[in-house]
């Protein structure tokens, strides 16, 4: 070995590897280790990527460690354990939930017919009927809300009731 080659070798041992070199050299190994733990390749990739990202953000400090890969491995394992715990907690929560949702009845045929009949009314008549009969607003309150005279609201209600009665086969509201 020549003196120049020996000097280059000695110089390389004193220099820490760059982040890119460390990533290229250890990403696959760490992924395999975490894959064996998770049993899920995508989860393993995710935690190793996250660990390397956290190392990159702190690279000026971590590059000075004796073994930066050990720090990255520890972070990746901690992330893996945290994800496993979260998944276990979520599964525990789901297992405590009722297996089937309670059955609720749908709308009655009368309600469906009423909604359909209301849909045939002009907007002003429909608003007046809904506000008066379903929202329990007085005629004066409706008139104020709609910015019309009280007589107009009475007319809308009368016409709306007549149209509903016709649409609902002569029923009385």
C-alpha positions as CSV (number, residue, x, y, z in Angstrom):
1,X,0.0,0.0,0.0
2,X,1.4,3.3,-0.9
3,X,1.7,6.2,1.4
4,X,-1.1,8.2,-0.4
5,X,-3.5,5.2,-0.2
6,X,-2.7,4.7,3.5
7,X,-3.3,8.4,4.1
8,X,-6.7,8.3,2.3
9,X,-7.7,5.2,4.3
10,X,-6.8,6.9,7.6
11,X,-8.6,10.0,6.6
12,X,-11.8,8.1,5.7
13,X,-11.9,6.4,9.1
14,X,-11.9,9.8,10.8
15,X,-14.8,11.1,8.7
16,X,-18.3,10.3,9.7
17,X,-20.5,9.0,6.9
18,X,-23.0,11.4,5.4
19,X,-26.7,11.0,6.0
20,X,-27.2,9.8,2.4
21,X,-24.5,7.1,2.8
22,X,-26.0,6.0,6.1
23,X,-29.4,5.8,4.6
24,X,-28.3,3.8,1.6
25,X,-26.3,1.4,3.7
26,X,-28.9,0.7,6.5
27,X,-32.4,1.5,5.3
28,X,-33.0,-2.0,3.9
29,X,-31.6,-3.8,7.0
30,X,-33.7,-1.7,9.4
31,X,-36.8,-2.3,7.2
32,X,-36.3,-6.1,7.3
33,X,-35.9,-6.0,11.1
34,X,-39.1,-4.0,11.5
35,X,-40.9,-6.1,9.0
36,X,-40.2,-9.1,11.1
37,X,-41.6,-7.3,14.1
38,X,-44.7,-5.9,12.4
39,X,-45.4,-8.6,9.9
40,X,-46.5,-5.7,7.6
41,X,-44.0,-4.4,5.1
42,X,-45.7,-1.0,4.6
43,X,-45.7,-0.3,8.4
44,X,-42.1,-1.3,8.5
45,X,-41.3,1.1,5.7
46,X,-43.3,3.9,7.4
47,X,-41.5,3.6,10.7
48,X,-38.1,3.4,9.2
49,X,-38.8,6.4,7.0
50,X,-40.0,8.3,10.0
51,X,-36.9,7.4,12.0
52,X,-34.6,8.5,9.2
53,X,-36.5,11.7,8.9
54,X,-36.1,12.4,12.6
55,X,-32.4,11.7,12.2
56,X,-32.1,14.0,9.3
57,X,-33.7,16.9,11.2
58,X,-31.2,16.3,14.0
59,X,-28.3,15.2,11.8
60,X,-25.7,17.7,13.1
61,X,-26.0,16.3,16.5
62,X,-26.6,12.6,15.6
63,X,-23.7,12.5,13.2
64,X,-21.4,13.0,16.2
65,X,-22.7,9.9,18.0
66,X,-20.5,6.8,18.1
67,X,-23.2,4.8,16.3
68,X,-25.8,6.9,14.6
69,X,-27.5,3.8,13.2
70,X,-28.2,2.6,16.8
71,X,-30.1,5.9,17.4
72,X,-32.1,5.5,14.2
73,X,-32.8,1.8,15.1
74,X,-34.0,2.8,18.6
75,X,-36.3,5.5,17.2
76,X,-37.7,3.1,14.6
77,X,-38.4,0.5,17.3
78,X,-40.0,3.1,19.6
79,X,-42.2,4.2,16.7
80,X,-43.1,0.6,16.0
81,X,-44.0,-0.1,19.6
82,X,-46.1,3.1,19.7
83,X,-48.0,2.1,16.6
84,X,-48.6,-1.4,18.0
85,X,-49.9,0.1,21.2
86,X,-52.2,2.5,19.4
87,X,-53.5,-0.3,17.2
88,X,-54.1,-2.5,20.3
89,X,-55.9,0.4,22.0
90,X,-58.1,0.9,18.9
91,X,-58.9,-2.8,18.7
92,X,-59.7,-2.9,22.4
93,X,-62.1,0.1,21.9
94,X,-63.7,-1.6,18.9
95,X,-64.2,-4.8,20.8
96,X,-66.1,-2.9,23.5
97,X,-68.5,-1.5,21.0
98,X,-71.9,-3.2,20.4
99,X,-71.7,-5.7,17.6
100,X,-74.8,-4.6,15.8
101,X,-76.4,-1.2,15.6
102,X,-79.9,-1.0,17.0
103,X,-82.6,-1.2,14.4
104,X,-84.5,2.0,13.8
105,X,-87.7,2.2,11.9
106,X,-87.7,4.3,8.7
107,X,-90.2,7.1,8.2
108,X,-93.8,6.1,8.2
109,X,-95.8,6.1,4.9
110,X,-97.7,9.1,6.2
111,X,-94.5,11.1,6.8
112,X,-93.2,10.2,3.4
113,X,-96.5,11.3,1.8
114,X,-96.4,14.6,3.8
115,X,-92.9,15.4,2.8
116,X,-93.7,14.7,-0.8
117,X,-96.8,16.8,-0.6
118,X,-94.9,19.7,1.0
119,X,-92.5,19.5,-2.0
120,X,-95.3,20.3,-4.4
121,X,-96.1,23.6,-2.6
122,X,-94.6,26.9,-3.8
123,X,-91.7,28.0,-1.6
124,X,-93.5,30.8,0.3
125,X,-96.5,28.5,1.1
126,X,-94.2,25.7,2.2
127,X,-92.1,27.9,4.4
128,X,-95.3,29.3,6.1
129,X,-96.7,25.8,6.7
130,X,-93.5,24.4,8.0
131,X,-92.8,27.4,10.3
132,X,-96.3,27.5,11.6
133,X,-97.0,23.8,12.1
134,X,-93.6,22.3,12.6
135,X,-91.6,25.2,14.2
136,X,-94.6,26.4,16.2
137,X,-94.1,30.0,15.1
138,X,-97.0,32.4,15.3
139,X,-98.4,34.1,12.2
140,X,-97.0,37.4,13.4
141,X,-93.5,35.9,13.8
142,X,-93.6,34.4,10.4
143,X,-94.7,37.7,8.9
144,X,-91.8,39.5,10.6
145,X,-89.3,36.8,9.5
146,X,-90.5,36.9,5.9
147,X,-91.0,40.7,5.9
148,X,-94.6,40.5,4.7
149,X,-98.0,41.5,6.0
150,X,-99.9,39.2,8.5
151,X,-102.6,38.9,5.9
152,X,-100.1,37.5,3.4
153,X,-99.0,34.8,5.8
154,X,-102.6,33.9,6.5
155,X,-103.2,33.6,2.7
156,X,-100.1,31.4,2.3
157,X,-101.2,29.1,5.2
158,X,-104.7,28.8,3.8
159,X,-103.5,28.0,0.3
160,X,-100.8,25.7,1.6
161,X,-103.4,23.7,3.7
162,X,-105.7,23.5,0.7
163,X,-103.0,22.2,-1.6
164,X,-101.8,19.7,1.1
165,X,-105.3,18.5,1.7
166,X,-105.7,17.9,-2.0
167,X,-102.3,16.2,-2.3
168,X,-103.0,14.0,0.7
169,X,-106.4,12.8,-0.7
170,X,-108.6,15.1,1.1
171,X,-107.1,14.6,4.6
172,X,-107.5,17.3,7.2
173,X,-104.5,19.0,8.8
